[in-house]
């Protein structure tokens, strides 16, 4: 939890910012919001909103909690141990509706879109063949590393294999934490994997693996949220606080996009991300940028396709209604205030 000095400083910042007209800073006290994710550079919007004072201006102090897997994150947010999460799409996310837990997908914390892909398919150099298609076809019978089967990367792997008329039964999926994939490559325990930043760039730079695909072509429509921003039911019910968080977050995301799309203050943005992620700025600078939607749009038909995949895999008993899972109202309100980004 933040200490008293930090709370006092943030409250003072919020009081000062109130005089400048920010709409969500009337509250005198600072409210701690617990944010959980598996970590990685896709937390950049959170880091920037925190560092640049956008959360403080909304009367919010963010407590960052790293949790190692998407299923554990779902359990944590369902138990109100965290308020907001960046959670990979999982069967448990959709199953929560039937259990009356009522988690809310409210925005985008990582996505695939043109020029932005911080999660890629890589393979041992010995497995790389003459083209992407040939390498994928050559994965038949190979060991493929995934952080979990109960997640969106399993869905994406299915689409990757299908492009070369292979199925999930044609490979052996090895479930590993991202941090264990590098040594698994070096020992030959896995032949390929879908990896996120910063582990991705470190792996490529050390020569343990080479890129096979940036995965964008396998994301439906070339634009897909694979890690949505999620509110707990309790947090979503606190409308003013939940809206203040979203509006501050959107501001942070837009600073990120300004840096990577337009080069605006890019060095400063990289330094902020590196410091919060506890990485060398050189690693962040050389990493592939992940997608963070500046309008926080989430495509419900893609989410529905993912959950239908989980049903076919026997991971989900029945699909949920998207209207019971996705709540775009907080993002729409933020965009109405800040303006639409194209």
C-alpha positions in Angstrom: 0.0 0.0 0.0 1.3 3.6 -0.7 2.9 5.2 2.4 1.6 8.3 4.1 4.1 10.7 2.4 3.0 9.5 -1.0 -0.7 9.9 -0.2 -0.1 13.4 1.2 1.8 14.4 -1.9 -0.8 13.0 -4.2 -3.6 14.8 -2.3 -1.7 18.0 -2.6 -1.2 17.5 -6.3 -4.9 16.8 -6.8 -5.9 19.9 -4.9 -3.6 22.0 -7.0 -4.8 20.4 -10.2 -8.4 21.0 -9.3 -7.8 24.7 -9.8 -6.9 24.0 -13.5 -10.3 22.5 -14.3 -9.6 18.7 -14.4 -13.2 17.2 -14.0 -12.5 14.3 -11.6 -10.4 15.9 -8.8 -13.0 17.3 -6.4 -12.4 14.6 -3.8 -10.0 15.6 -1.1 -8.8 12.2 -0.1 -6.6 10.0 -2.3 -8.2 6.6 -3.1 -5.9 3.6 -3.6 -6.8 1.5 -6.7 -5.1 -1.9 -6.9 -4.1 -2.8 -10.4 -2.9 -6.3 -11.3 -1.2 -7.7 -14.4 1.4 -10.3 -15.4 3.8 -7.3 -16.0 5.5 -6.5 -19.3 5.6 -3.4 -21.4 1.9 -3.4 -22.1 1.5 -1.7 -18.7 2.9 1.4 -20.3 -0.4 3.3 -20.2 -0.6 2.7 -16.5 3.0 3.8 -15.9 2.6 7.0 -17.9 -0.7 8.0 -16.3 0.9 7.5 -12.9 4.2 9.2 -13.6 2.6 12.2 -15.4 0.1 12.8 -12.6 -3.1 11.9 -14.4 -4.1 9.4 -11.7 -3.2 11.8 -9.0 -5.3 14.5 -10.7 -8.2 12.1 -10.5 -7.6 11.5 -6.7 -6.1 8.0 -7.4 -3.0 6.3 -6.1 -2.3 3.1 -8.1 -0.9 0.1 -6.3 0.8 -2.1 -8.9 0.6 -5.9 -8.3 2.3 -8.4 -10.5 0.4 -11.7 -10.7 2.0 -14.5 -12.8 -1.0 -15.9 -14.8 -4.3 -14.8 -16.3 -6.4 -17.4 -14.5 -5.0 -16.3 -11.2 -5.7 -12.7 -12.1 -9.3 -13.6 -12.8 -9.6 -15.2 -9.4 -8.0 -12.2 -7.7 -10.3 -9.7 -9.3 -13.3 -11.9 -8.6 -12.3 -12.1 -5.0 -11.9 -8.2 -4.9 -8.2 -8.6 -4.1 -7.6 -6.3 -7.0 -9.8 -3.6 -8.5 -8.6 -3.3 -12.1 -6.6 -5.8 -14.1 -5.0 -6.3 -17.4 -6.1 -9.8 -18.1 -5.6 -12.0 -21.1 -8.8 -13.4 -22.4 -9.5 -16.7 -20.6 -12.3 -19.2 -20.2 -12.7 -18.1 -16.6 -13.4 -14.5 -17.8 -16.5 -15.7 -19.7 -17.4 -18.3 -17.0 -17.5 -15.6 -14.4 -20.8 -14.4 -15.9 -22.5 -17.7 -15.1 -21.1 -17.6 -11.6 -22.6 -14.1 -11.1 -19.1 -12.6 -10.5 -19.8 -10.0 -13.3 -16.3 -8.8 -14.2 -16.4 -6.0 -16.8 -14.2 -5.7 -19.9 -14.0 -1.9 -20.1 -11.0 -1.3 -22.5 -7.8 -2.3 -24.1 -4.5 -3.0 -22.3 -2.8 -4.8 -25.2 -3.8 -5.4 -28.8 -2.6 -6.3 -32.2 -2.9 -3.6 -34.8 -0.8 -2.4 -37.8 2.7 -1.5 -36.6 2.0 -2.6 -33.1 2.6 -6.1 -31.8 4.4 -6.8 -28.6 3.6 -10.5 -28.6 5.1 -12.7 -31.4 5.7 -16.2 -32.5 9.4 -17.2 -32.3 11.3 -20.4 -32.9 14.7 -21.9 -32.3 17.1 -20.9 -35.2 17.3 -24.6 -36.2 13.5 -24.7 -36.8 13.4 -21.6 -39.1 12.9 -22.6 -42.7 12.7 -20.5 -45.9 9.5 -18.6 -45.2 7.0 -17.9 -42.5 4.6 -20.4 -44.1 7.3 -23.1 -44.4 8.4 -22.6 -40.7 4.8 -22.9 -39.5 4.2 -26.0 -41.5 7.4 -27.4 -40.1 6.1 -27.1 -36.5 4.2 -30.3 -36.9 5.3 -32.7 -34.1 7.3 -29.9 -32.3 7.0 -28.6 -28.8 5.3 -25.1 -28.6 5.6 -23.0 -25.5 2.6 -21.0 -24.2 2.1 -19.2 -20.9 -1.2 -21.2 -20.6 -3.7 -23.1 -22.7 -6.4 -21.3 -20.8 -5.8 -18.1 -22.6 -6.0 -16.2 -25.9 -2.5 -17.4 -27.1 -4.0 -20.9 -27.4 -6.7 -19.5 -29.7 -4.0 -17.6 -31.7 -1.8 -20.7 -32.0 -4.9 -22.6 -33.4 -5.2 -19.9 -36.1 -1.5 -20.0 -36.9 -1.5 -23.7 -37.4 -4.7 -23.7 -39.4 -3.0 -21.4 -41.9 -0.9 -24.4 -42.9 -3.7 -27.0 -42.5 -2.4 -28.1 -39.1 -4.3 -28.5 -35.8 -3.5 -28.3 -32.2 -3.3 -32.1 -32.1 -0.3 -31.8 -34.5 1.9 -30.2 -31.9 2.7 -30.6 -28.2 1.9 -27.5 -26.2 4.2 -26.9 -23.2 2.8 -24.5 -20.6 5.6 -22.3 -19.2 5.9 -18.9 -17.5 7.3 -16.3 -19.9 10.4 -16.1 -17.8 11.1 -19.8 -18.3 10.9 -19.7 -22.1 14.5 -18.4 -22.7 16.2 -21.4 -20.9 13.6 -23.8 -22.5 14.8 -22.6 -25.9 18.5 -23.0 -25.0 18.0 -26.5 -23.8 15.8 -27.5 -26.7 12.8 -28.2 -24.4 10.6 -26.1 -26.7 11.0 -25.5 -30.4 8.7 -22.4 -30.7 6.7 -20.1 -28.5 4.4 -17.1 -28.4 6.3 -14.6 -26.2 5.6 -11.1 -24.9 7.9 -8.2 -24.3 10.4 -7.7 -22.7 11.3 -11.4 -22.7 10.8 -11.4 -26.5 13.5 -8.8 -27.4 16.0 -10.3 -24.9 15.5 -13.7 -26.4 15.9 -12.4 -30.0 19.0 -10.3 -29.1 20.7 -13.3 -27.4 20.0 -15.5 -30.4 18.0 -18.1 -28.5 15.1 -17.7 -31.0 14.2 -15.9 -34.2 10.9 -14.3 -35.2 8.4 -16.4 -37.2 5.4 -14.0 -37.2 4.3 -10.7 -35.7 0.9 -12.4 -35.4 -1.1 -9.4 -36.8 -2.2 -11.4 -39.8 -3.7 -14.1 -37.4 -5.7 -11.5 -35.4 -9.2 -11.3 -36.8 -9.4 -8.2 -39.0 -5.8 -7.4 -38.1 -7.0 -5.5 -35.0 -7.7 -7.5 -31.8 -7.6 -6.8 -28.1 -5.8 -9.8 -26.6 -5.4 -8.4 -23.1 -8.5 -6.3 -22.1 -8.7 -3.9 -19.2 -11.1 -5.3 -16.7 -12.9 -3.8 -13.7 -14.2 -5.8 -10.8 -18.0 -5.5 -10.2 -17.4 -3.5 -7.0 -15.0 -1.1 -8.7 -17.3 -0.6 -11.7 -20.1 0.2 -9.3 -18.2 3.2 -8.0 -18.9 5.2 -11.1 -16.9 8.4 -10.3 -13.8 6.5 -9.3 -14.0 4.1 -12.1 -14.5 6.9 -14.6 -11.7 8.9 -13.2 -9.4 5.9 -13.6 -10.4 5.3 -17.2 -10.0 8.9 -18.2 -6.6 9.1 -16.6 -5.6 5.9 -18.3 -6.7 7.0 -21.7 -4.5 10.1 -21.3 -1.6 7.9 -20.5 -2.3 5.6 -23.5 -2.4 8.6 -25.8 1.0 9.9 -24.5 2.3 6.4 -25.4 0.8 6.5 -28.9 2.1 10.1 -29.5 5.6 8.8 -28.7 5.6 5.7 -30.8 3.5 7.0 -33.8 4.7 10.6 -33.9 8.0 10.5 -32.0 6.7 13.1 -29.5 8.8 13.0 -26.3 9.8 9.5 -27.1 13.0 9.4 -25.1 11.2 10.7 -22.0 8.4 8.1 -22.5 10.9 5.3 -22.9 12.7 6.4 -19.7 9.4 6.4 -17.8 8.4 3.0 -19.0 11.9 1.6 -18.3 12.0 2.9 -14.8 8.6 1.5 -13.9 9.2 -1.8 -15.6 12.6 -2.0 -13.9 14.4 -2.4 -17.3 17.3 -0.7 -19.0 16.0 2.0 -21.4 18.0 0.3 -24.2 15.8 -2.8 -23.8 12.6 -0.8 -24.0 13.9 1.2 -26.9 14.7 -1.9 -28.9 11.5 -3.7 -28.0 8.5 -4.1 -30.3 5.8 -1.7 -29.2 2.5 -3.3 -28.1 -0.8 -1.9 -29.3 -2.7 0.3 -26.9 -5.9 1.6 -28.4 -6.1 5.4 -28.0 -10.0 5.2 -27.9 -10.1 2.0 -25.8 -12.3 0.2 -28.3 -12.9 -3.5 -27.8 -14.3 -5.6 -30.7 -17.1 -7.8 -29.2 -17.4 -10.1 -32.2 -13.7 -11.1 -31.8 -14.2 -11.8 -28.1 -17.2 -13.9 -29.0 -15.1 -15.9 -31.5 -12.5 -16.5 -28.8 -15.1 -17.8 -26.3 -16.6 -20.1 -29.0 -13.1 -21.6 -29.4 -13.0 -22.2 -25.6 -16.4 -24.0 -25.8 -15.1 -26.2 -28.6 -12.0 -27.0 -26.6 -14.2 -28.1 -23.6 -12.8 -25.2 -21.5 -16.1 -23.4 -21.2 -19.5 -24.9 -20.7 -21.5 -22.3 -22.5 -20.9 -18.9 -24.0 -21.7 -15.7 -22.3 -23.7 -12.8 -23.8 -21.2 -10.1 -24.8 -23.5 -7.5 -23.3 -22.9 -9.1 -19.9 -19.2 -9.1 -20.3 -18.3 -5.8 -22.1 -19.0 -2.3 -20.7 -17.8 0.3 -23.1 -19.4 3.2 -21.2 -16.3 4.3 -19.3 -14.2 4.5 -22.4 -17.0 6.3 -24.4 -17.3 8.9 -21.6 -13.5 9.4 -21.5 -13.3 9.8 -25.3 -16.2 12.2 -25.3 -14.3 14.3 -22.9 -10.9 14.0 -24.5 -11.9 13.7 -28.1 -11.6 10.9 -30.6 -8.2 9.8 -31.8 -7.7 8.6 -35.4 
